[in-house]
Amino acid sequence: MMDKMETPTDELLDDHVDDHVDEEIKSCFSREDPKCFFVFAGAGSGKTRSLINTLNYLNETCGNWLITHGKQIAVITYTNAACDEISRRLHYKSIFSVSTIHSFLWELIRNYQTDIKEWVINSVKSEIIELEAKQKNGKSGNAAEKRLENIRRKRDRLSKIDLVKRFSYNPNGDNVGYDSLSHSEVVKIGTEFIASEETMQNILISKYPILLIDESQDTKRELIDSIFAVCEKNKGRFIVGMFGDTMQRIYLDGKENLSQCLPDDWVKPEKVMNHRSSARIVTLANAIRLTIDAQQQRPRSDAEAGNVRLFIVPSDADKEATEQRVAEIMSEETIDDGWLDSKQYKSLILEHHMAASRFGFLELYEPLNEVPAFDTSLRDGSIPELAFLYKVISPLVEAHKDNDDFEVLKIIKQYSPLMDEKAWLQLDDQAKVLQQAEDAVEKLMELWNNNAIPKCLDVLRSIHDTGLFELSERVNSILSPTAEEEPVQITALRKALAVPFTTLEKYFLYVSDNTRFATHQGVKGLEFPRVMVIVDDAESKGFLFSYEKLFGAKPKTETDDRNEREGKDNSITRTTRLFYVACTRAQKSLAIVAYTQDCEAVKATAMKNNWFKDTEIRLLK
């Protein structure tokens, strides 16, 4: 009999099957033969761990040299949260520049203001010409009115370009001023400058001889192409490492067929172990993936068996009640009380407005969602008027209800102009001012008397009338009667703020990730013990994704067939990738709730594709 201490088990070998990947990555930084590389890393494979290991290795081997020569290693991630996490794990070492793609490109181009101005002028002129052509040939109606408004705004911006001394950009804001660059403009400018300007290429390579890109499958295709070109031109001087999974490409501007487009001389290590999910979830993920490519994963030897269930539900069902019932069934069948606590499982919906509908802040969300200027700030909760009400007024109300006079005074001292410290010290009658502040607070709190729930607009009016807090000119416009040709932002905010204060609080619970809801796209890179994936085309807007087509409940269009024949992306392949991302967030158990017009077709497709067994499917009426 063999000694177990001398011979590792197959299971142990399996769990270490990816150990070679980190070693392959290290070899790419050899002085004798440096190489660029792409790491294929499926869901739960430890992609971030390999990235961190690589960075720690580089710190040990060339950190001092980089510091001495004033150079850094650039690390590009997809979100600010990912930036913060990576920086924390690297102990904020100065040799690493960790940023989102927008921040990275802005730092490269921000000092080239003359070139930026020339680019903006040419770009805006081209956009106006294109819009005017569409307006000439297009039909009248809402679309035509929006085009006219767009043309007007662009002409206005063009007329003010000469006034711009320096363009500004906030990677985390909405950038709506005529002297501001949008997120897309920064990416376009940065990409074009890198692709065409040798000076910019030299600056990039000189400052960042090593560039590592996380979630590279979603990096804009034009930028990927320009980076490929710079790598080819500067072999040995510039090392690029990409980490990603082509199956998790969920944005249209990512590079299609990235795995087939990689240069021949790039190193291409592949991770095949899934460290996140139970065995059954890995099996499901593999089956979903087979419709796109042949890459497969294996679970850990110590992975739980796990559970998956498909609940097929008619489209007209009571969705809130249905999802509650699903959670109860999952608790019973998995013997897991965590499904009975909404804080212990995650519900993944297709779009934010689906969460707004289910969680009760749709009336606030919809008017703001129609305004492009609020695109970023609506999703992160940074619209100033809303943030002020939630971050200042909500704590004030809670402190007052709790009879916490100390906290009330603290908030007033911090935010109210009536208690401005410098002005306060110069006052002859401080008691009178203090009384004025107290009266203003009491006036505000009257709105909540007898358990009433005031509207947000009424709260702002009270503050405006008493002067308790300083309000912006935009708030003054919101509180005024509707004016002709007023900015769309004002109209939208007035409508959004007409909701009860509790609606605002629900919205902030959602954007601060304190609800069970998140989007399929927004959870990429995250994991949860229990996941409920809600599939509901009826509540999604647009044509990019179609679960009804994916599950066979709706026929493919001629465009779908043509794109499929030509090997192009289509709604079904996009939805398959999104479905893969959503399902692979689950660690222990997974429930898919499919609302459909054809329950039998969904069941037949699910079984035909070997996604679910008959015993794992529930038809709910």
N, C-alpha and C positions, 0 to 999 in steps of 0.2 A: 504493500500500500504506500502511495506517495505521501510524503510529508507536506501538509498544507502550508507550513512555514517556508518551505523551499520553493514551492511552485505556486505562483499566483493563480487564482481562479479565473475562469473566463469572464465572470462578472466584473472582477477587478480590472482586468484588461480592458473590457468594454468601457468602463467608467473613465479610463485614461486614454481613450482612443484619439482625443484631440490634443494631447500634450505636445505633439510635434508642431502644431500650428504656431505657437509662440516662438519656438526655435526657428522655424522658417522665416518668421517676421524679423527676428534678430539678425539673421544672416543677410537680410536685405540692406543692412546698414554697414556692411563690410567696406573698409576703405579700398580694398583691392578691386571689388566688383559690386558696387552699389546697384540696387534694383528698386524699381517701383513695384507696388503690389496691390492686390485686391483680395480681401478676406471674405469668402462666402460664409456667412454666418446666419443660419435660420433662427427662427423664434426660440428664445430661451437657451441659446447656445453659449452664452457667456461672452458675447461680443464686446461689451463694455469692459469686462474683466481683462480681455486680451489687449484692448486699447490702453488701459491703465498699466498693465504689465509692460507694454511696449514703451510707454512714456517713462516709467520708472527705470527701465533699462537704459534709455537714452540719457536720463539724468545722471546715471552712474558712469556711463562711458564717455559722454561728451559734454556734460553740463558745464564744467569749468571752462572748456574751450569756447562754448557758446557765449557765456557771460563775458569772458575776456575780449571777445571780438564783437560784442554788442549785437548778437543775433538771438533769435528765438525759434522755438518749435511752434508752429501754428496748428491749433486743433479747432476744427470746425464741427459744431454740433447743430442739431435742428432746433432746439428750444433753449430758452433762458434757464429753465429748470435743469436741463441736462448740463449746460455750462457750469452752473453752480455746483452740481453734484461732482462733476469731474474735477473742477478746481479744488473743491474740498478734499477729495481723495488724493490729490496731488500736493496737498498742504500749501496751496497758493504759491508755489515756487515761481520765481520771476522769469525763468527760462521758457515757461509755457504761456502762450497767448491763446486762451480758450474763449471762443466767441461763436455767435451765430454767423451764418453766411452774410447776412445784411451788415452786421457790425464789422466783420472782417473786410468786406469790400469797401465800406465807407472809410475805414481807416486808411486804405490804400489810395483812394481817390480824393479825399476831402481837401487836400491842398492844391489840387489842380482846378481851381475855380474858373479860370478862363476857358479851359477845355470843356468843363462841365456846362458853362453858359452856352457855348457854341453847340454842344450836343443837345441841350434842352430846346434851344431855338429851332434847330432843324427838326427835332422830334415833334414838337408841338405843331409846327407848320405842316408836317406830313399828316399828323392826326386830323387836323382841321380839313385838309384836302380830302382825306378818306371819308370823314363824316359828312362833308358837303356832297360828295358823290353818292353816298348812301341815302342822304336826305332827298336828293334830286330824283332818285329812282325808287325810293321806298314809298310805302303807303302811309296815309295819315293815321292819327291815333296816338295812343300813349307812347309808343316807341318813337314816333316822330317828334313829339313834344320833348322827350328825354334827350334826343339827339340835338334839338335846337338849344336846349339848356346847356348841353355839353359843349357845343360849338361856342356859345356865348362865354362860358367859363374859360375855355382855352384861348379865345381871342383876348379876353380880359387879362389872362396871365401873360400872353405874348406882349401886350401893350405895356406891361409893368416890368418886363425883363430888364430893361436898361436901368431900372431903379435898384436892382439887386446888386448889392456890394459883395455879398457872400451867401451862397446857398447853405441852408441848414438841413439837418436830418436827424430824426430821433428813431432809432431802431425799434423802440417799444411804444411808439405813438402813432397817430394817424396822419401827421404831416400834411395839413390842408392849406397852408398859406402859399401865396404865389412865389415866395422865396424858399419854399420847402421842396425837397425831393421826396417822391413816393417810394415805397418799398420796391416796387417793380422797377422804377427808374434807376435806383442805386444798383440793382443787380444787372440791369441792361448796360449801364455805363461802365461798371466795373468789368463786366465780361468783355465788352468791346475794347476797352482800353488794354486789358490783358492780352487779348487776341491780336491786336493790331499795333500796339505801341511797344517798341523794343525797350524804351526807357522804363515803362511800367513793368515789363518782364524782368528787367535787371533789378529793379527796386524790390520786387517780390522775392526773387531768388536770393538777393543779398541779405534781406531782412529775415526771410524764413527759408533757409535751405532745406528744411523738412516740413512738409504739409500733410497732416493727417485729417481725413474727412470721415466723420461718422454719418450713418444713414445716407450713404452716398447715392443710393438708388433714387432718392428724391431730390438730389441736387440738380438744378436746372441743366438741361441737356446742352445748351450753348456754353455754359461755364465748364462743364465736363469736357467738351470738345476743345475749348481753349486751353485747359490744363493739360490735356493729352498732347497738344501741339507744343506747349512750353516744355514738357517733359522730354519729348522727342528731340527738341532743339538743344536741350541742356543736360544731356545724359552725364551722370556722374556729379553734376553740380546741384541737382534738384531732385529730391526723393519725395514722391507722393505715395501715401498709403491710404487706401480706401477700405472702409469696413461697411458691409451692408448685406442686404438680402433682396434680390430682385423680386422675390415673391411679395415683399412688403412695400413695393412701390405703389403708392396710393394717390399721388398727385400727377396731373396730366403733363406738367412741364418737366418731369423727370425723364431721363434718357431711356427710351425703349430699347430692349434687347441689349442692355449694358454688358451682360456677360459675354455676348458674341462680339462686342465692339472693343474689348480690352486689347491693347497692343500685345503682340506675340511674345515680347521679351519681358512682360510683367510676370511676377510670381503670383500664383493663384491658389493659396492654401484654402482648404474647406473644412469647416467644423460640422460634425454630424451628430453630436450629442445634444439632446435637449435636457437641460438641467432643471427646467421650470415645472413642466407639466406631468401629470399622471400618465400612465401607459396608454389608457384609452383615449385621452385627448391627443397624444402624439400620433396614435393610429389614425384618428380622424383628420388631423392636420396633414398627414402624409397622403391620405386619400383625396383631400381637397387639392393638394398641390399637384397630384398626378395629372390633372387636367391642364396644367400649365407647363411643368417641366418634370424632369426625372429625379430631382434632388430629394432625398429622403433623410429622415432623422431616426434616431433610436432613443428610447427613454433610458434613464439611469437604471442600474440593476436594483437599486433600492426604491424606485418610484412606486407610489401607490397604484393600485389597479385603476381607480378613478371611475367617474360616471359621466356619461353624456346622454342627453335626452332631447328629442325633437318634438315640440308641441305645435301642432298644426291647427290654426284657428281661423274661422271665417272673418273676412275683413270688417264686417259690421258688428263684431262682438264688442262688448264693454271691455275696453282695453285695460283700464285700471284694475277692474275686478279680475280679469283674466290673468294678469301678471301676478296679482296677489295669490290667486289659486295655484299658479305654476310654482311659486315659491313654496307654498305649503306642500305640494306634491313632491318637489325636490327634497324638502326636509324629511318627508316620510320615507321616500324611496332610497335616499342616501344615508338615512339615520344621522342627520346633521342639523341640529337646531340653529346653526348659523344662518340657514336660509329663512328663518322666521324673524330675523332682525335685519331691517333694511340697511343698517349701517355695516353689515357684515357681508353683503354681496354687491356687485356692481351691475347695473343695467346699462347696456350699451345700445344707444340709439343712433340713427343715421345722421341726423342734423340737429343743431342746437334748438331750432324751433320746436322739434319734437319733445325735447326736454322742457322747453318753455310751456308747451301745452300740457304735458303730464304733471309738471311740478307747480303750475299755476302762476306763471309770470308772462304769459303770451301777450297780454294787452300792453305790457311795457316793452316787450322785445320786438314785436312786429313793426311798429312805426320806425324804430331806430334801425332795424335791419334793412330797411328800404333805402337808407342813406349811406352811400359808399364812404363818406367821410368818417363814419363811426365804425368802419369795418373791424379795426383792431381793438379800439377802446371798448366796444360793446362786449367783446369776447373776454377781455381781461378785467372788466369792471373799472376802467380808468376814466370814464366820462366824468368830468369834474362835478357837475351838478348832482349826479347820482352818487358819486363817491363821497361828497360832502354830507349828504343826507344819511348815508349808511355809517360813515366813519366818525361823524361828529354828533349828529342828532340822535341816531339810534342809541349810542351809549349814554347820552344825556337823558333820554326818556327812561331807559332802564335804571339809571342811578336815581332818578327822581321817584320812580315807582317803588324802589327799594328804600326810600327815605335816606339815601346815602348823601347827605349834604356835603361831605368832604369831597366826594367824587364830582358832584355837580359843580362845586366851586372850582375844582381843578380844571374841568373842561372849559368853563367860562373864562377863567384866567388865561388858558392856553389859546383860545380861539376868538374870544369876543373883543372887538375894538373898545367896548365900554370899560374893559379891564386892562387896557394896554399899560404895561408896567411903567413906561416912561411918562405917559400922560397922567397916570394914576398918582405918581409921586409929586406932580406939579399942581394937583388939584387942591383947592382950598376946602372944598366940602366933599370929602371922600365918601362920607356916609350917604349923601344924596345920590351919588353915582352908583354906589353899591345897591341902594334901594331900587334905582332905575333898572339895574341888571336883574335883580330879584323879581321885579314886576314883569320884566320881559320874559323871564323863564316861566313864571306862573301863567302868563298869557298864552305862551306856547303850549304848556302842559294842559290847559283847558281843552285843547283839541282832543285829548285822550280821556276826558271825563266820562264817567259812567260806561267804561269799557268801549268807548267809541274808537273807531279806526279812521283817522283823517286821511284825506288824499294828500299826496306829496305836494301838489300845487298849493293847498291850503297851508301846509307847513311852511313853505317858502314865503307865502304872503304874510304870515304872522311875523316871520323873521324880518321881512322887508319893512313892515309897519313899525316895529319896535326898535329896529337897528341892533338887535341882539348880536348878529353876526354880519360881517361884511359880505355882500353878495356882488357878483360880477355884473357887468353890463348885459351879458347874455341872459342872466336870470331876469333882469329888468325887462328885457324884450319878451321873454317867455311869459311873464306876468301881465304884459300889456295885451290889449285886444289884437287879434290877427290883423296884420298889415298887408297891404298889397305888395307883391314881389318881395316878401320877406325871405331870408335864407331858408332853405329846406331843413337845415339843422334846427332852427327855432321852431318851425311847425311840428317837426317830429318830436322834439323834446317836450313841447307843450302837451301833445297827445299822450306821450309815454308817461309823463308825470301826473296825468289826471287819474292815475290808479291809486288804490289804497296803499298806505305805507307798508303794510304787510306783504304786498306784492313785490315791492322793492327789496325787502328783506329776503324773500324767497329767491329772487334773482341773484343776490350776492352770495347766498348759500351755495348756489349752483356754480357761479364763476370762481368761487374760492374752493371748489371741489369738496364741499361738505354735504353733498347729496349722493344718492346711489346712482345718479345718472352721469354718463359721459358719452362722447361720440365714438363711433367705430374708429375714426381717424385720430381722435385726440388721445387715445390710450396707447398708441404705438410706443413700445419701449417699457410699458408698465405691466404689472401683473397683480392678480387678485386671487384669493383662495376660491371664490365662487363667482361665476359670471353668468349673467342672463343676456344673451344676444337677441335683441329685438329686431326682427326683419319685417319692415312695413313700408312698402313702396307708396302706399296711399298718403303717408305723412311726410314723404320726402319730396323735395322740389328739384326740378331739373331732370335731365336725361342721362346723366353720367353713369348712374348705377341702376340696376334693375334686378332685384331678387326674384321677382316673378318670372323673368326670363331664365335666370340661373336655375331655378327649381322647376322649370318646364310648365309653369302655369300660364305663361304668355309667350306667343310665338316670336321668333326672331324677326327683325325687319330685313328688308333687302340690303340696307346699309350694313347691318350686322353680318349678313352672309358675305357681302363683298369684302368687308374688312377682314373677315376670317380667312377667305380664300387668298387674300393678298398678304396675310401674315401681320396685319395691323391690329392695333388695340381696338377693342370694342366694349360695349357696355357689359357684356358677359365676362370677359377676361378681367375687366376692372373690378366688377363685383366679386369675382372669385378671389382676387387678391385681397379685397377688403374683408371678405368673409374669413379668409385665412388669418388675417391680422386680428380680427375680433375674437375668433375662437381660441387662438393661441395666447390670449391674455390669462386664461384660466389655469390655475394650479391643480385644484382638487376635483372640482365638478363643474359641469357646463350645461346650461339649458338654452336651447334655441327656440324662440317663440316666433313662428312664421305666420303672419296674417296674410291671407290669400283669398282670391276669388275661386280657386280650384284646389280644394284640399286633397283630392285623390291624385291629381297630377303632381303635387308637391311630394306626397308620400312615395309615389312610383319613382320619381327622379332620385329622391334621397336613397332609396334602396338600390336602384340600378347603378348609381355611382359608388356603391359600397360605402357611403358615408354613415349610414345608420342601419342597425338591424331592426327587424320588425318589432322586437320586444322593447326597443328604445324609442319607439314612436307613439305619441299619444294624440288622438284626434279629440279636440275639445269643442264643444258646441256652445 
